[in-house]
Amino acid sequence: MSTKIEISGETKGERRVLTGNAAAAYGALLARPDVVALYPITPQTEVVELLSQFHANGLLDAEMIQVEGENSAMSSIIAASVAGGRVFTATSSWGLAFMYDAFLMAAGTRTPAVMVNVNRETPGIYSVSCSRQDMMSVRDAGWIQIEVETTQEVLDTVLMAYRLAEDNDILLPVMVSYDGYYLSFMSEDMEIPPQEYADRFLASLKEQPERLKLVPGGPLGFHAHALLEDFMEYRYKHVAAMERTKNKLVEVEKEFEDIFGRNYHGAVEEYRCEDADIVLMTMGSSTGTARVAVDKKREQGIKVGLVKLRLFRPFPKEIVAKVLKGKKAVGVIDRSVCFGWDGGHLYNETKAALYDSGQNVKLVDYITGIASLDITIDHLERAIDEVGQAAKGKPVKDVTWLPLE
C-alpha cells in the first residue's frame, strides 16, 4: 500500500516498498525513453518484466523492442540513439558478455545510452550468484560506471545517468550497476517522485543545442573507419569527456538535490572519516553493513571511518587520494577478482591512485561476497581489527579471502 508525503504543503512523491529492480524500472519510466530494448536474464528479468507491464498499461510511451539476445538489445539502442532518441536497456553477467562487441561500439561512437547492469558472476565457473566480475570485465570499454547502494539510489541514479549521458559536454553511455540477489531483490521503503519533478530535472537537456543525429538522406555518416590521426583524436576526446564526468556529476547532483531533496555526495561518500586513523572502503549494497561495523568499533574507541565509492569509471583518483590523505591504513572490500594481480579491482585501483599522489598509506585487501556469500558484520569487524594492526606497523597479509580464512 502506498502513501503520499507532504512537504511544505505540496505532494513530494509516493512512498512504496520496492525491489532494486523495480526502482530501476521506475527510474527508466520517469525518464520517458523513446526506445527500450528488452531481453531477460537473471537477476535482471524483473526490470524488463515491469517495463513491459508499464507499456501494456499505457504508462510507458516508448517503442519496445523484444530482441532475441543481448547483442541485439545493445545494437538496437545504439541505432535509436544516433537517430536522436532517448534509450534504455538492462542486462547482467552472461548478457553483458554476449553484447560485448556492441557494448564497445556504443562507447566508441559516443552513444548517450543508459543501461542498468545487475551484478552477477560471469561465465567461466557457472554460478547464478552475486559478484562484480561482470561490471569489472568491461571497465576499460569506455562507459561511465556508477555503483549504487540502495533502492532509492537506483532510481535516482538512473535519472542522473541521463543527465550525464546526454549532456553535450559528455555524450557517453552510462551503466548503473547494483548487486544482484541482494539489491536486485531486496525490498526497501523508497520514494517515487512525481513525473513533473523528473521532467523538470531533465528539462535542461532540451535547452542545449541539439546533438548531431543520423537522418535518412542527410549528410552525416555513422561508424566510418577512422585512420591514423583521426583515430587518435577520437580516443583523446573520449578520454577527455570521461574526465569531465567527475565535475559534471557534482553539478548534476546539486541540481538533483535542489529538486528532489536527496544527495549522494558525488563520486565518493565519506562516513565518520574526519578524525579517523583507519578506514574501510566499499562499493554497493554491503556499505550499509560496513556502517554498522564502523559504528560498533567506534563504540569501542577505535577511530575508524568509511569511504563509499560510487563512480568507478572514470575512477576519481584525485578525490580518493584526498579523502585517504593522512590515514594510517585502509581496508578495501572487493567483490571481484582482478586476475593476473593478487587482489581485487578496487584494491588495485586505489593503490594506483595513492601511488600517483605520493602517499604512503598501507592498503589491505579483503575479497569477499563472491558467489552470493554474505558480507557479514563479523567479517568486517575482523577486517577493521586487522587494518588497525597494519596501521601500527604489525604484519598483516596484503590480500585476505575472508570466507576462506
C-alpha positions in Angstrom: 0.0 0.0 0.0 1.3 3.4 -0.9 1.1 6.8 0.8 1.7 10.3 -0.1 4.3 12.5 1.5 3.5 16.1 2.2 6.5 18.6 2.2 5.8 22.3 2.5 2.2 21.7 1.7 3.0 20.1 -1.6 2.9 16.4 -2.7 6.5 15.4 -2.9 6.2 11.8 -4.0 4.7 8.4 -3.5 6.2 6.0 -0.8 6.4 2.4 -2.0 8.2 -0.7 -0.8 10.1 -1.8 -3.9 12.9 -4.0 -5.0 16.1 -2.6 -6.6 14.9 -4.0 -10.0 11.6 -2.2 -9.6 13.4 1.0 -8.7 15.4 0.7 -11.9 12.2 0.2 -14.0 10.6 3.2 -12.4 13.7 5.3 -13.0 13.6 4.4 -16.7 9.8 5.1 -16.8 10.3 8.6 -15.3 13.0 9.4 -17.9 10.4 9.0 -20.7 12.6 6.9 -23.1 11.8 6.7 -26.8 13.1 3.2 -27.3 13.6 0.3 -24.8 15.3 -2.9 -25.9 14.3 -5.9 -23.8 15.9 -9.3 -23.1 15.6 -11.1 -19.7 18.4 -12.6 -17.7 18.5 -13.5 -14.0 18.7 -11.4 -11.8 17.7 -8.6 -14.1 14.5 -10.1 -15.5 12.2 -8.2 -13.2 13.3 -4.9 -14.8 12.1 -5.8 -18.3 9.0 -7.5 -17.0 7.9 -4.3 -15.2 8.8 -2.1 -18.2 6.7 -4.4 -20.4 3.9 -4.1 -17.9 4.2 -0.3 -17.8 3.9 -0.3 -21.6 1.0 -2.7 -21.7 -0.9 -0.5 -19.2 -0.2 2.7 -21.2 2.1 4.2 -18.7 5.3 3.9 -20.9 5.0 5.6 -24.3 8.0 4.0 -26.0 9.0 1.7 -28.8 9.5 -1.7 -27.1 11.9 -4.0 -29.0 11.8 -7.6 -27.7 15.0 -8.9 -29.1 16.4 -12.4 -29.4 19.5 -11.6 -27.4 21.6 -9.0 -25.6 23.8 -8.2 -28.6 20.7 -7.2 -30.5 19.5 -5.2 -27.5 22.6 -3.1 -27.4 22.7 -2.7 -31.2 19.0 -1.6 -31.2 19.6 1.2 -28.7 22.7 2.4 -30.5 20.7 2.8 -33.7 17.9 4.5 -31.9 20.2 6.8 -30.0 22.2 8.0 -33.0 18.9 8.8 -34.7 18.2 11.2 -31.8 16.2 9.0 -29.4 16.4 8.5 -25.6 17.1 4.8 -25.0 17.3 2.3 -22.2 18.2 -1.4 -21.7 19.2 -3.7 -18.9 21.4 -6.8 -18.6 23.6 -8.9 -16.3 26.6 -11.3 -16.4 26.4 -13.5 -19.5 24.2 -11.0 -21.2 26.8 -8.3 -20.8 29.4 -10.7 -22.2 27.2 -11.5 -25.1 26.7 -7.8 -26.1 30.4 -7.1 -25.7 31.2 -6.0 -29.3 28.1 -3.8 -29.5 28.9 -2.5 -26.0 32.3 -1.3 -27.2 30.7 0.3 -30.3 28.3 2.2 -28.1 31.3 3.8 -26.3 33.4 4.4 -29.3 30.6 6.1 -31.2 29.8 8.3 -28.1 26.3 6.9 -27.9 24.4 8.6 -24.9 22.7 5.4 -23.8 21.7 4.4 -20.3 21.8 0.8 -19.1 21.5 -0.9 -15.7 23.7 -3.9 -15.1 22.6 -6.2 -12.2 25.9 -7.6 -10.9 26.3 -11.3 -11.3 29.2 -13.7 -11.6 30.4 -14.1 -15.2 31.0 -17.2 -17.4 33.8 -19.5 -16.5 32.6 -21.3 -13.5 28.8 -21.4 -13.9 27.3 -19.5 -11.0 23.9 -17.9 -10.7 25.0 -15.6 -7.9 26.3 -12.2 -7.0 29.7 -10.9 -7.9 31.0 -7.7 -9.6 33.1 -9.7 -12.0 30.7 -8.7 -14.9 31.0 -4.9 -14.5 34.7 -5.2 -13.9 35.2 -7.2 -17.1 34.2 -4.1 -19.1 35.9 -1.4 -17.0 38.1 -0.4 -20.0 35.3 -0.3 -22.5 34.8 3.5 -22.3 31.5 3.6 -20.4 30.8 5.7 -17.4 30.1 3.3 -14.5 28.3 4.1 -11.3 27.7 1.6 -8.5 24.8 2.2 -6.1 23.8 1.0 -2.6 20.0 1.3 -2.0 16.8 1.0 -4.0 16.3 4.8 -3.7 19.8 5.3 -5.1 19.0 3.0 -8.0 16.0 5.1 -9.2 17.7 8.4 -8.6 20.9 7.4 -10.3 19.1 6.2 -13.4 17.7 9.7 -13.7 21.1 11.3 -13.1 22.6 8.9 -15.7 20.5 10.5 -18.5 21.7 14.0 -17.4 25.3 12.7 -17.7 24.9 10.7 -20.9 23.0 13.3 -22.9 25.0 16.3 -21.8 26.8 17.8 -24.8 29.9 18.1 -22.7 29.9 14.3 -22.1 27.9 12.3 -24.7 28.9 8.9 -23.4 27.0 5.8 -22.4 26.3 5.3 -18.7 26.0 2.0 -16.9 24.3 2.0 -13.4 25.3 -1.2 -11.5 23.9 -2.8 -8.4 24.4 -6.1 -6.6 22.3 -9.0 -7.9 20.4 -11.2 -5.5 20.9 -8.6 -2.8 19.8 -5.2 -4.0 18.0 -6.5 -7.1 15.5 -8.5 -5.0 15.8 -6.6 -1.7 12.6 -4.6 -0.9 13.0 -1.2 0.8 10.9 1.8 1.6 11.5 4.5 -1.0 10.0 7.4 -2.8 8.8 7.5 -6.4 9.0 11.2 -7.4 6.2 12.8 -9.4 6.7 12.8 -13.1 6.8 16.6 -13.2 9.9 16.5 -10.9 11.7 14.2 -13.3 10.6 16.3 -16.3 11.9 19.4 -14.6 15.2 17.7 -13.8 15.8 16.6 -17.4 14.4 19.7 -19.0 17.9 21.4 -19.3 18.8 18.7 -21.8 16.3 20.1 -24.2 17.7 23.6 -23.8 21.2 22.7 -25.1 22.0 22.7 -28.8 20.6 19.6 -30.5 23.3 16.9 -30.9 24.2 15.5 -34.2 21.9 12.7 -35.3 21.6 10.4 -38.2 18.8 11.3 -40.6 18.0 9.2 -43.7 19.3 11.1 -46.8 21.3 13.5 -44.6 25.0 14.3 -45.0 26.0 12.7 -41.7 27.8 9.3 -41.7 28.0 6.8 -38.9 30.5 4.3 -37.8 33.0 5.1 -40.5 36.5 3.7 -40.2 39.0 6.1 -38.5 42.6 6.2 -39.7 45.8 7.3 -38.1 45.5 10.8 -36.5 41.7 10.7 -36.7 41.5 7.6 -34.6 43.9 9.1 -32.0 41.8 12.3 -31.9 38.6 10.3 -31.3 40.3 8.4 -28.4 41.7 11.5 -26.9 38.4 13.3 -26.9 36.7 10.2 -25.4 39.1 10.2 -22.5 38.7 13.9 -22.0 34.9 13.6 -21.9 35.2 10.9 -19.3 37.4 13.1 -17.1 34.8 15.9 -17.4 32.3 13.5 -15.9 33.9 13.9 -12.4 32.9 17.6 -12.2 29.7 17.2 -14.2 28.4 14.6 -11.7 28.8 17.2 -8.9 26.8 19.7 -10.9 24.1 17.2 -11.7 23.8 16.0 -8.1 23.5 19.6 -6.9 20.6 20.2 -9.3 19.1 16.8 -8.3 19.2 17.8 -4.6 17.5 21.2 -5.3 14.6 19.4 -6.9 14.3 16.1 -5.0 16.0 16.9 -1.7 18.5 14.0 -1.9 22.2 14.0 -2.4 24.7 11.1 -2.8 27.9 13.1 -2.3 29.2 12.8 -5.9 31.9 10.2 -6.7 32.8 9.4 -3.1 30.9 9.5 0.1 32.7 9.7 3.5 31.3 8.4 6.8 32.9 9.3 10.1 36.2 10.0 8.4 37.1 13.4 9.9 39.2 12.1 12.8 39.6 8.5 11.6 43.1 6.9 11.7 41.9 3.9 9.6 39.1 3.4 7.1 37.2 0.8 5.2 36.5 1.3 1.5 33.4 -0.2 0.0 31.1 -0.2 -3.1 27.4 -1.1 -3.4 25.0 -2.9 -1.1 27.5 -4.0 1.6 28.1 -0.4 2.5 25.2 -0.4 5.0 26.7 -3.4 6.8 30.1 -1.7 6.8 28.5 1.4 8.5 27.2 -0.8 11.3 30.6 -2.4 11.8 32.2 1.1 11.9 29.7 2.3 14.4 30.3 -0.8 16.6 34.1 -0.2 16.5 33.6 3.5 17.3 31.8 2.5 20.5 34.9 0.6 21.4 37.0 3.7 20.9 38.5 2.7 17.6 38.9 5.7 15.2 37.6 4.1 12.0 35.8 5.6 9.1 34.2 4.5 5.9 34.7 5.6 2.3 32.0 4.5 -0.2 33.0 4.7 -3.9 30.1 5.5 -6.3 31.8 6.5 -9.5 34.0 3.6 -10.7 34.7 4.9 -14.2 36.2 7.3 -14.6 38.0 6.4 -11.4 38.0 9.5 -9.2 41.7 9.1 -8.2 42.1 12.7 -7.1 39.1 12.5 -4.8 40.2 9.1 -3.4 43.7 10.4 -2.7 42.3 13.4 -0.9 39.9 11.6 1.4 42.5 9.0 2.3 45.2 11.6 2.9 46.7 11.2 6.4 45.1 7.9 7.1 47.4 5.2 8.6 45.8 2.2 6.8 42.9 1.4 4.6 40.9 -1.9 4.3 39.4 -2.4 0.8 36.4 -4.6 0.4 36.4 -6.3 -3.0 33.5 -8.3 -4.5 35.5 -9.3 -7.6 38.9 -10.8 -8.5 41.5 -9.0 -10.6 43.0 -11.9 -12.4 46.7 -11.5 -13.0 47.1 -9.5 -9.8 47.0 -10.7 -6.3 43.8 -8.8 -5.2 40.6 -7.3 -6.3 39.8 -4.5 -8.7 39.0 -1.7 -6.2 42.2 -2.5 -4.2 44.4 -2.2 -7.3 42.7 1.0 -8.5 43.0 2.6 -5.1 46.7 1.6 -4.8 47.3 3.2 -8.2 45.5 6.4 -7.0 47.6 6.6 -3.9 50.8 6.0 -5.8 50.1 8.9 -8.1 49.5 11.2 -5.1 52.8 10.2 -3.5 51.1 9.0 -0.3 52.5 6.1 1.8 49.2 4.6 3.1 49.1 0.9 4.0 46.4 -0.8 1.9 44.9 -4.2 2.9 42.5 -6.0 0.6 39.6 -8.3 1.6 38.0 -10.4 -1.1 34.5 -11.5 0.0 30.9 -11.7 -1.1 31.6 -13.7 -4.3 29.0 -16.3 -5.3 26.5 -14.5 -3.1 28.4 -15.2 0.1 27.2 -12.8 2.8 29.5 -9.9 3.7 28.8 -10.1 7.4 29.3 -7.6 10.3 31.7 -10.1 11.9 33.8 -10.3 8.8 34.0 -6.5 8.6 34.8 -6.1 12.3 37.7 -8.6 11.8 38.9 -6.6 8.8 38.8 -3.4 10.9 40.9 -5.1 13.6 43.5 -6.2 11.1 43.6 -2.8 9.4 44.2 -1.4 12.9 47.1 -3.8 13.3 48.5 -2.8 9.9 48.3 0.9 11.0 50.6 0.1 13.9 53.2 -1.5 11.6 52.4 -5.1 12.6 52.5 -7.7 9.8 49.2 -8.3 8.1 48.6 -10.1 4.8 48.1 -7.8 1.8 45.2 -9.8 0.5 42.8 -11.9 2.5 40.0 -14.1 1.1 37.7 -13.6 4.1 35.2 -16.5 3.8 38.2 -19.0 3.3 40.1 -17.9 6.4 
